[in-house]
Amino acid sequence: MSEIELKFHIPATQYSKLHHAIQEQQPKLIQLAAYYYDTPSQALSKAQLSLRQRLENKVWTQTLKAPSSHHAKRIEIEETLDEKPNGIDLKRYVKNKQAQALLKPVLATKQPLILQFRTEVKRLNLQMNHGDSHIEIALDQGWLIAAHQKVKISEIEFELKKGQISDLIACLQPWVKQYHLYLDVQSKAARGYALLNTQPQAATYAQSFILNQTHSAELALKQMISSCLQHMLPNASAIARGNYQASHVHQLRVGIRRLRSALKSFADWTTHDLSLWQQQLKNLFQHLGSTRDYDAIVSDVLPALQHAGAPFDSLPEPKHKNHDLSQYFREPSSSLLWLDLLNFSQHASVTDSSQDLTHLAAKQIGKLQRKITAQSDNFMQLSTEQKHQLRKQVKQLRYSLEFTHSLFKPKHVKRYLKALKPLQEVLGEFNDLCVAEEHFKILAKKRREYWFAIGWIAAQQQQVLSRAHVALQHFSTHADAGL
């Protein structure tokens, strides 16, 4: 069994109004107490599993949850218990092959399962129909308790019990707009582990995926978007919560770049207009820019400057604050964008075997390649802006190939990337130097010692550009072999 649900955080300023709106519809009140178990080394958590026992009014259930390939869906194996449990009962899964497969790595450790944390929640439950679908709305208010710590739970969940995900999204969109709800894909279990370990949930990285050659071009594009959302949403949620690290910002930037590349490279694989999403993603990316740029300067450029003898050992903190970045991702516009992309990516597409997906992908890869290699001979004469545009084209080509690599022979992809990766890296290095140069020019207006950095960066830029020219010529020569 699996569940499809979308969970949203409720701003404190909106809770009373939302609570009143739910109460007016005469919801069912449910008292919930959930107990989460794991091994002492948290083997379940490391395997992205959660195992809980929950008391719902007077009924006990035991539930094993696991992720699926769908970011709004989780595998859920639930058992009703006859009486109050005395610890976890794994014997219930002896005849369940799916549960056995999920638990095998954990059971192999032969570690005991012990209570890790618990939740105490009052839930207002509504059942409603939207379109041809049945949807459950659950307003949760309570506490998450781990050891001697506890944090407040204030969230609303929309679960599709029967029907289409498009109906689920259409149902909840007005709630997002009216009460400024923001999407939070972190489960209660993940939040409990973060509290228990006193650290934010780790950033989520991109996962490779395989395209089916028999699928239609539009379905392939939707699979790309779905993959990007799997990468982006956990990081966007962490930023919205205000409980994030530089790695969350960086990975969300990477995810947005990947998605923008897919929408740009394969726009003609669908009749849907993708231009609005492109602009919205560009705006999000720009808001993340200053945070990532400062982190890159501190982690990469500053140590090199210090090694070169810079007369300073630190940089002033940027004027922007973390809560400003978080606030932007709490705006309804951000959640509505995620929902639009989710809805499109999960909408059924007809498989069209008459389309040659490999040919379509190779055609787009070749088009991007020609744009890049055409600039090989006059690279050093390009303006700084033109060099940055070239860098973006190289990134687009790299991500486009990552999306479609399964359509080509592995040895050809490996050879192609071997020539492309050094070019992307050196152009990225040049971009970081340009960003750092602008940053230090501002600082130098107030403190003269920062002029050292400007001179050092100028010298480094010339060296990097020479290497970039060589890398571009190398790629131009070897890319002709194609895929």
C-alpha positions in Angstrom: 0.0 0.0 0.0 1.1 3.6 -0.6 -0.1 7.0 0.4 -0.1 10.2 -1.5 -0.1 13.3 0.7 1.3 16.8 0.8 2.1 18.5 4.0 2.3 22.2 4.7 3.6 24.3 7.5 1.2 26.9 9.0 2.6 30.4 9.7 1.8 31.3 13.4 -0.1 34.4 12.2 -2.5 32.3 10.1 -3.2 29.4 12.5 -6.2 30.8 14.3 -7.9 31.7 11.0 -7.2 28.3 9.5 -8.3 26.5 12.7 -11.6 28.5 12.7 -12.2 27.6 9.0 -11.7 23.9 9.7 -13.9 24.0 12.8 -16.7 25.5 10.8 -16.9 22.3 8.7 -17.4 20.1 11.8 -14.2 18.0 11.7 -13.6 14.8 13.6 -11.3 15.2 16.6 -8.6 12.5 16.8 -6.1 12.1 19.6 -2.8 10.7 18.3 0.3 9.4 20.2 3.0 8.0 18.0 6.2 6.2 19.1 9.1 5.9 16.7 11.6 3.0 17.0 15.1 2.4 15.6 18.4 0.7 16.4 20.9 2.4 18.6 22.9 3.3 15.4 19.7 4.5 13.7 19.9 1.9 11.0 16.3 2.5 9.9 16.8 6.2 9.5 20.0 5.6 7.4 18.0 3.3 5.2 15.3 6.1 4.9 12.8 3.9 6.7 10.5 4.8 9.7 8.9 2.3 12.1 6.2 3.6 14.5 3.4 2.4 16.7 0.5 4.8 17.0 -2.5 5.1 19.3 -5.4 6.7 17.4 -8.1 7.3 20.0 -8.2 3.8 21.3 -6.8 1.8 18.4 -3.1 0.8 18.1 -1.4 0.4 14.7 2.1 -0.4 13.7 3.4 1.2 10.5 6.5 0.8 8.4 7.1 3.6 5.9 9.6 3.8 3.1 10.2 6.3 0.2 9.0 5.6 -3.3 10.0 7.1 -6.7 7.2 9.6 -6.3 8.0 12.6 -4.1 4.4 12.9 -2.8 4.0 9.2 -2.2 5.4 6.8 0.5 5.2 3.1 0.8 3.1 2.3 3.9 2.8 -1.1 5.4 0.3 -0.9 8.3 -0.9 -3.5 10.8 -3.7 -3.1 13.4 -2.7 -4.3 16.8 -5.1 -6.2 19.1 -3.8 -4.7 22.3 -1.4 -2.2 23.7 2.1 -3.2 22.4 5.1 -3.9 24.5 7.8 -2.9 22.0 8.0 -3.5 18.3 6.6 -6.7 16.9 8.7 -7.6 13.8 7.0 -11.1 13.6 4.1 -9.4 11.8 6.4 -9.0 8.8 7.5 -12.6 8.4 5.1 -13.3 5.6 5.3 -9.8 4.0 7.9 -10.0 1.3 8.0 -6.3 0.7 8.5 -5.5 4.4 11.2 -8.2 4.6 13.1 -6.7 1.7 12.9 -3.3 3.2 14.0 -4.4 6.7 16.7 -6.9 5.5 19.7 -4.5 5.9 18.5 -3.5 9.3 17.7 -7.0 10.6 21.1 -8.1 9.5 22.7 -5.8 12.1 20.9 -7.8 14.9 20.6 -4.7 16.9 17.6 -4.1 19.2 14.9 -1.7 18.3 14.4 1.0 20.9 12.2 4.1 21.3 13.8 7.1 19.8 11.2 9.9 20.0 7.4 10.4 20.1 4.7 12.7 19.1 1.5 13.9 20.8 -1.0 15.4 18.4 -4.6 16.7 18.3 -5.9 16.2 14.8 -8.9 17.8 13.2 -9.9 15.5 10.4 -12.1 16.4 7.4 -13.2 14.1 4.6 -14.2 15.8 1.3 -14.7 15.2 -2.4 -13.1 17.3 -5.1 -13.8 16.4 -8.7 -13.8 12.6 -8.9 -11.4 12.2 -6.0 -11.8 11.7 -2.3 -9.4 13.8 -0.1 -8.6 13.8 3.6 -7.5 17.0 5.3 -5.8 16.7 8.7 -4.9 19.8 10.8 -2.3 18.7 13.4 -1.3 20.6 16.5 0.9 19.2 19.1 4.5 18.3 20.2 7.4 16.3 18.9 9.4 15.0 21.9 12.9 13.6 21.9 14.8 12.9 25.1 14.5 16.2 27.1 13.7 18.4 24.1 10.4 19.1 22.4 9.3 21.3 19.4 5.8 22.4 18.4 3.9 20.7 15.5 1.7 23.0 13.5 0.9 21.6 10.1 -1.8 20.6 7.7 -1.8 17.5 5.5 -3.8 16.8 2.3 -4.0 13.1 1.5 -5.4 11.6 -1.7 -7.5 8.6 -0.5 -8.9 7.9 -3.9 -8.7 9.5 -7.4 -6.3 11.8 -9.2 -3.4 13.8 -7.9 -4.6 16.7 -10.1 -7.7 16.9 -8.0 -5.6 16.8 -4.8 -3.6 19.8 -6.0 -6.6 21.7 -7.3 -8.3 21.2 -3.9 -5.4 22.5 -1.8 -4.2 25.4 -3.9 -6.9 27.9 -2.5 -5.7 26.9 1.0 -2.1 27.8 0.2 -3.1 31.1 -1.2 -5.5 32.1 1.6 -3.4 31.0 4.6 0.1 31.3 3.2 0.9 27.7 3.7 4.3 26.5 2.6 5.2 23.1 1.4 7.3 21.0 3.8 8.3 17.5 2.6 10.1 16.7 5.8 8.2 13.9 7.6 7.5 13.9 11.3 10.0 11.0 11.5 12.8 13.0 9.8 12.0 15.9 12.0 12.3 13.7 15.0 15.7 12.4 14.0 16.9 16.0 13.3 15.8 17.0 16.8 17.3 13.9 18.4 20.7 14.4 16.7 20.6 18.2 17.3 21.4 19.0 13.7 19.5 19.9 10.5 18.5 17.1 8.1 21.3 16.6 5.6 21.0 18.2 2.1 19.5 16.1 -0.6 21.6 15.3 -3.7 20.5 14.5 -7.3 20.0 10.9 -8.2 20.5 9.4 -11.6 17.5 7.9 -13.4 16.9 5.9 -16.5 14.7 6.9 -19.5 12.7 4.2 -21.3 13.3 4.4 -25.1 9.8 3.4 -25.8 8.3 6.3 -23.9 7.0 9.4 -25.5 9.1 12.6 -25.5 6.6 14.3 -23.2 6.7 11.5 -20.7 10.5 11.6 -20.8 10.4 15.3 -20.0 7.9 14.7 -17.1 10.3 12.1 -15.7 13.1 14.7 -15.8 11.0 17.2 -13.9 10.0 14.6 -11.4 13.6 13.7 -10.8 14.5 17.4 -10.3 11.7 17.8 -7.8 13.0 14.8 -5.8 16.3 16.7 -5.6 14.9 20.2 -5.0 12.0 19.9 -2.6 13.7 18.6 0.5 16.3 21.4 0.2 13.7 24.1 -0.5 11.8 22.8 2.6 14.8 23.1 4.8 15.4 26.7 3.6 11.8 27.6 4.2 12.0 26.2 7.7 15.0 28.3 8.4 16.9 25.2 9.5 19.5 24.8 6.7 23.2 24.9 5.9 25.2 26.1 2.9 24.9 22.6 1.3 21.1 23.0 1.2 21.4 26.3 -0.7 24.0 24.9 -3.1 22.0 21.8 -3.8 18.8 23.7 -4.5 20.8 25.9 -6.9 22.0 22.8 -8.7 18.5 21.4 -8.8 17.1 24.6 -10.2 19.9 24.7 -12.9 19.1 21.1 -13.8 15.4 21.8 -14.1 15.9 25.0 -16.1 18.2 23.0 -18.4 15.6 20.3 -18.9 12.8 22.9 -19.6 15.0 24.8 -22.1 16.6 21.8 -23.9 13.5 19.8 -24.3 10.8 22.5 -24.5 9.6 21.2 -27.8 8.9 17.7 -26.4 5.6 19.0 -25.1 2.9 21.4 -26.3 2.7 22.9 -22.7 4.0 26.4 -22.4 7.0 26.2 -20.1 8.0 29.9 -20.2 6.3 31.0 -17.0 8.0 28.2 -15.0 11.3 29.2 -16.5 10.9 32.8 -15.3 9.8 31.7 -11.8 12.7 29.4 -11.5 15.1 32.1 -12.6 13.7 34.4 -9.9 14.2 31.8 -7.2 17.7 31.1 -8.4 18.6 34.8 -8.2 17.4 34.9 -4.6 19.7 32.0 -3.7 22.7 33.6 -5.6 24.1 36.0 -3.0 24.1 33.4 -0.3 25.9 30.8 -2.4 28.4 33.4 -3.8 29.5 34.5 -0.3 29.9 30.8 0.8 32.0 30.1 -2.4 34.3 33.0 -1.7 34.8 32.0 1.9 35.4 28.4 1.1 37.4 28.6 -2.1 38.8 32.0 -2.9 39.7 33.2 0.7 42.0 30.3 1.5 43.9 30.8 -1.8 44.2 34.5 -1.0 45.6 33.8 2.4 48.1 31.3 1.0 49.2 34.1 -1.4 49.9 36.4 1.6 46.7 38.5 1.7 46.8 41.2 4.5 43.4 40.0 5.9 42.1 36.7 7.2 38.3 37.1 7.1 35.5 38.8 5.3 32.6 40.9 6.6 29.3 39.1 6.9 26.9 39.8 4.0 24.1 42.2 4.7 21.4 39.7 3.8 20.1 37.5 6.6 19.1 33.9 6.6 15.5 34.6 7.6 15.1 36.8 4.5 16.0 33.8 2.3 13.7 31.6 4.3 10.8 34.1 4.0 11.0 34.1 0.3 10.6 30.3 0.2 7.6 30.6 2.5 5.7 32.8 0.0 2.6 31.1 -1.6 4.1 31.7 -5.0 7.0 29.3 -4.2 4.6 26.5 -3.0 2.3 27.1 -6.0 5.2 26.7 -8.4 6.2 23.4 -6.8 2.6 22.2 -7.0 2.2 23.2 -10.7 5.4 21.3 -11.5 4.3 18.3 -9.5 0.9 18.3 -11.2 2.4 18.5 -14.7 5.0 15.8 -14.0 2.4 13.3 -12.7 -0.2 13.9 -15.3 -0.6 10.9 -17.5 1.1 10.9 -20.9 0.4 8.6 -23.8 3.3 6.4 -24.7 4.2 6.9 -28.4 6.5 4.2 -29.7 6.6 5.9 -33.1 8.9 8.5 -31.6 12.6 7.8 -31.6 13.6 9.2 -28.2 17.3 8.5 -28.8 17.2 10.4 -32.1 15.4 13.4 -30.5 17.9 13.5 -27.6 20.9 13.2 -30.0 19.5 16.0 -32.1 19.3 18.3 -29.1 22.7 17.4 -27.7 24.2 18.0 -31.2 22.5 21.5 -31.4 24.0 22.5 -28.0 27.4 21.1 -28.9 27.6 23.1 -32.1 26.8 26.4 -30.3 29.6 25.7 -27.9 32.3 24.6 -30.3 31.6 27.5 -32.7 33.2 29.8 -30.1 36.4 27.8 -29.9 38.6 29.9 -32.3 37.7 33.3 -30.9 37.2 32.4 -27.3 39.9 34.8 -25.9 38.2 37.7 -27.8 34.8 37.0 -26.2 33.5 39.6 -23.7 33.1 38.5 -20.1 29.4 38.3 -20.5 29.8 36.1 -23.6 32.1 33.8 -21.6 29.5 33.5 -18.9 26.9 32.6 -21.6 29.2 30.0 -22.9 29.5 28.6 -19.3 25.7 28.4 -19.1 25.6 26.6 -22.4 28.2 24.0 -21.2 26.1 23.5 -18.0 23.0 23.0 -20.1 24.7 20.5 -22.3 26.1 18.6 -19.3 22.7 18.4 -17.6 21.0 17.5 -20.8 23.3 14.6 -21.3 22.9 13.5 -17.7 19.1 13.4 -18.2 19.4 11.3 -21.5 22.6 9.3 -20.9 20.7 6.0 -20.7 19.7 6.4 -24.3 23.3 6.2 -25.6 26.1 3.6 -25.3 27.8 4.0 -21.9 31.3 4.0 -23.4 30.4 6.9 -25.8 28.8 8.9 -22.9 31.9 8.3 -20.8 34.2 9.5 -23.6 32.0 12.6 -24.2 31.9 13.6 -20.5 35.6 13.1 -20.2 36.1 15.9 -22.7 33.2 18.1 -21.4 33.8 18.0 -17.6 37.1 19.8 -17.6 35.6 22.6 -19.7 32.7 23.0 -17.3 35.0 23.1 -14.3 37.4 25.7 -15.6 34.6 28.0 -16.8 33.0 27.6 -13.3 36.4 28.6 -11.8 36.5 31.7 -13.9 32.9 32.6 -12.9 33.8 32.3 -9.2 36.7 34.6 -9.7 34.5 37.2 -11.4 32.0 37.0 -8.6 34.8 37.4 -6.1 36.2 40.4 -8.0 32.9 42.3 -7.8 32.6 41.5 -4.1 36.1 42.7 -3.3 35.6 45.9 -5.4 32.8 46.8 -3.0 34.9 46.0 0.1 37.9 47.9 -1.2 35.9 51.2 -1.2 36.0 51.0 2.6 39.1 49.1 3.4 42.3 49.5 1.2 43.8 46.1 2.1 41.2 44.4 -0.1 42.8 45.8 -3.2 45.3 43.0 -2.8 42.5 40.6 -3.6 41.6 42.5 -6.8 45.1 42.3 -8.1 45.5 38.7 -7.3 42.1 37.8 -8.9 43.1 39.6 -12.1 46.2 37.5 -12.4 44.3 34.3 -11.7 41.7 35.1 -14.3 44.2 35.3 -17.1 45.7 31.9 -16.1 42.2 30.4 -15.9 41.1 31.8 -19.3 44.2 30.2 -20.9 43.3 26.8 -19.5 39.6 27.3 -20.5 40.7 28.0 -24.1 42.7 24.8 -24.2 39.8 22.8 -22.7 37.3 24.3 -25.2 39.6 23.3 -28.1 40.0 19.8 -26.7 36.3 19.4 -26.4 35.7 20.7 -29.9 38.1 18.1 -31.3 36.8 15.1 -29.3 33.1 16.0 -29.4 33.0 15.5 -33.1 33.0 11.7 -32.5 29.5 12.2 -31.1 27.4 9.9 -29.0 
